[in-house]
Amino acid sequence: MRLGINLGYWGAGMDGDNLAVAQEADRLGYDVCWAAEAYGSDAPTVLAWVAAKTERIDVGSAIMQIPARQPAMTAMTAATLDSLTGGRFRLGLGVSGPQVSEGWYGVKFDKPLARTREYVEIVRKAMTRERLSYDGEHWTLPLPGGPGKPIKLTVHPEREHIPLYIAAIGPKNLEQTGEIADGALLIFPSAAHLEETALRHIRAGREKAGLTMDGFDVCPTVPLALGEDVDALADVFRPYTALYVGGMGSRKQNFYNQLAQRMGYEKEAAEIQDKYLAGDKAGAAAAVPQSLIDQTSLLGPVERIAERMTAYAEAGVTTLTLAPAGFTLDERLAALRAGVEAAERAGLA
């Protein structure tokens, strides 16, 4: 099982620290550094900056949002980053959510699975450097009856095949991800529930495409906090968990809330959402079960983190992406080093 890091969103006041974390991860031998985007910093700019300041570690978008860019633009960006980084780029895609898609980008959040499939097909076709034409439900290239003509990408990526990941939570999206992608970006993963909530659906998609799980990267992100008091460490992540389970998406379309329900927290997920949407963010955070946070994070001393890493590896994770937590840069770097130490203790590195 390989290790990665996730820097999250840029511009949150920790930009200098984030670069130091990425550079230390590069020095320690972490496999990949991911960066996110929502409606603030964009991922490609951050990744170009990180790649320029590191030497070996891969850089990946987790995610580049599908409603934010035309697929041909994403292919251009992926090819450019792969060329500039010497083949260190990984393309992570996702549909975002209805509030961001429609409120920020002005793109209807309809038929996300079909839209994702077409998007991936166009991106991959563009990156083959063949002349691009496509006739789908959501995109038609070139537009009919006009001056447009099939054009081919002029940039040469470093590699013929850039790894493509999809952020997936729901069963149907997970199955399609297994069918059309090289890896899955997962969030709030529980080792105990990974087979039922994710892997069986991914495996079904692989089988549908005549493929096995060999070479497919199961890549969840887990927060990591180092210390002796597990309950106190869990409290650090209460607002984060409440935000996603309670406030991401709409009441009817909150994929994180639905995931918590599938993990057995139906009543708790409903309470968290009710309080969060009513404006009681503190109450929503207090309603998050400690066990939910503990199952989906790495908390405690190195020995306990090593045990939990072993559980993830045995569950089928191939790249465990860590989000090292801390109130200072030194604390975040210590958590980063603890991740490597724990993996070594578990015999995973």
C-alpha positions, 0 to 999 in steps of 0.5 A: 500500500502506497502513501499519499498526501492531500493538501486540500484547498489553497488560500486557507491561510496555510499556503506556505505550510502546505508547500513545506508539507508537500516538500517533506512528503517528497523527501519522505518518499510519499507517492502522490500529492493531491490538491482540491478545488471547490469555489476558491483556489483552482487545482491545476495552478496549485499543482504546477506550483507544488511540482515546480518545488518538488522533485519526485512526488506525483501531483494529482487533482482531487478533484478538477470539477467537471462543470468547471471546464469543457473536456477539451480544456481538461485534456489540454491542462492534463497534457500540459501538466504531465509535460511540465512535471516530467510525467508526474501528473494524475488527473482526478475528476468529479461532478462536484455537487448541485449547489456548486455546479448550478450556483457557481458554474451555472451548469445543470446538475443533471445526469451526472453519470452520463455526463461523466462518462462522456467527459472521460471519453472526450478527455481520453480521445483528445489526449490520444492526439487524434483529431477530435470529434464526438457525438454524444448527448451532452457534447457534440464536437465539432458543433454541426452546421458551423465553421468548427472542424476536428482539431488535434491536441498540439501538446505532447504529454510525457506519457501515452496514458495519464492515470485518470481517477474519479471521485465517487461515493454512490453505488452507481458512480462507483460501478461506473468508475470501476468501468471507465477509470484507472482509480477511485478517489474515496472520502470518509472511508471505513476499513470495516465498511469498505467492501460493502460501501465501495469495493463491491461496486467498483469490482462490478464495474471492472467485471462489466468492462472485462477487467480485474482489480489488478492495476486499479488504484483504490485511493481514499483520503483519511485525516491523520492526527497524532497524539495519545487522547483519541477522543480529543483528536476526534473532536478536531474533526467534528466540524469537518465531518459535520460540514460534509454530512450536514451541509454539502449538497442539498437536503435531497442530494448530499452524497456524504450523508447517504454514505454515513447512512450506508455505514449504519448511522441513519439516525445520526446522519439525519440529526446532523443534517437537520441541525446544520441546515438550521444553522446550528453548526455547533450542534451538528458537530456535537451530534457527530458520533465519535465512532464515525470519526474514528472509523474514517480517520487515523487517530492516536499514537503511531502504534494505533495508526499502524494497526489502522493502516493494516486494516485499510491495506487488508480491506483493499486500499492501494494508495492511502492518502493522508491529510496530516492535521495540526495547529502548527507546521511542526505538528503537521510535519510530525503527523506526516513523519508518523504516517511513514513510521506507522507504515513501516511498523505495519510492514507496508512501506 
